[in-house]
Amino acid sequence: MSGRHRKPSSSNISVAKIAFTGAVLGGGSIALAGQAAAATDGEWDQVARCESGGNWAINTGNGYHGGVQFSASTWASHGGGQYAPSAELATKEQQIAVAERVLATQGR
């Protein structure tokens, strides 16, 4: 063995970023140094595919709602109520706006 390691591929980095984003939106208390930056629409679509099968209007009764599975408390505390009483009743764009606020306060 040469002791050399391959550089992580961009797909591995994206998967890690998406997994972490999902944990943050689910109410996790993970915090990293650095400043959160806006995710792309494509990244939000990937998160939604993972969290809700890409269904931005989902409510399965498990306590999490919408495309990125907001808890009611996270939705309310980050201004989601200005759009709809619950995430699944808001548009994709509105859910992304709230998700960006979550990232800004909880980190990425």
N, C-alpha and C positions, 0 to 999 in steps of 0.2 A: 504494500500500500504506500502511496506517495504522501499521504497526509494532507492532500489538497481536497478542498471542498468545492462543489459547484456553487456558482452564484445563484441565489433564489430566483426562480422565474417570476415574471410579473404576474402570472396567474396564481402562484402560491401567495404572493403578497396581497393580491386582490381578495382571495378567499379569506385570509387572516383579517383583512380590514372589514370585510362583510360580517364575519363571525363576531368581531368585536363590536361593530355597529349594532348588530342585533342584540348583543348583551346589554349595551347601554340603553337602547330603547325599551328593553324589557324591564328596566328599573334597576339594573345592576349598579353597584357602587364602585366600579373600577374607575380609577383615575390615572391618567398618564401625563407626564410632563409634555408641554407643547400646547399649541393652540389648535383648536378644531377648525377645519376648513370645510366649506360646502362640498357635499358629495354630488356627483353627476347624476342626471336622471337615470342613466344606465346602471349606476351603482344602487340607486334606490329600487329600481326594478329587480335587481338581483337579490337584494334584501327581502323584498316582498315575495319573490318566488320561493325563497327559503322559508320565510316565516308563515306565509299564508297561501302558498301555491299561486301567488300573483293576484289574488283576489283582494282588491282594495276595499270592498264592501263586506268583508267577512265578519260574522259574529257567530261563533260556534258555542257560546255560552261558557267558555273557559275563563272568562274574566279579562281577556285580551281582545282588542278589536282593530279592524282595519288592516291595511296591507302590511304594515310593519309591527302589528300586534302591540298597540299601546295599552297600558293599564289605564283604568279610568283616572287614577290619581296623576299619572304622568301627563295624560291628555289635558286635564284641567289645569294643572300647575304650570304648563307651558303655553297656555293661551288657546288651546284647542276649542274651548267653549265659544270663542268669537266666531267660529265657523259652524259648529254643530255640537249637539249635546254629547255625542260619542263619535269616536274616530271613523267607524264604518259608515256613518252618515255624511261624512265630509268627502270632498273630491280628493283625488290622488294628489293634486297640486297643493291643496290645503293640508293634507296629511304630511307631505314633504316639508312644507313651511314649518309645521310644528316639530317635525323630526329634526330639522336644522337647528331649531331653538334648543332641543334636548342636547344635541351634540355640542352646542356652544356652551351650555352650562355644565355638562357632565364630562366633556372631553371626548376624544376619539382614540 
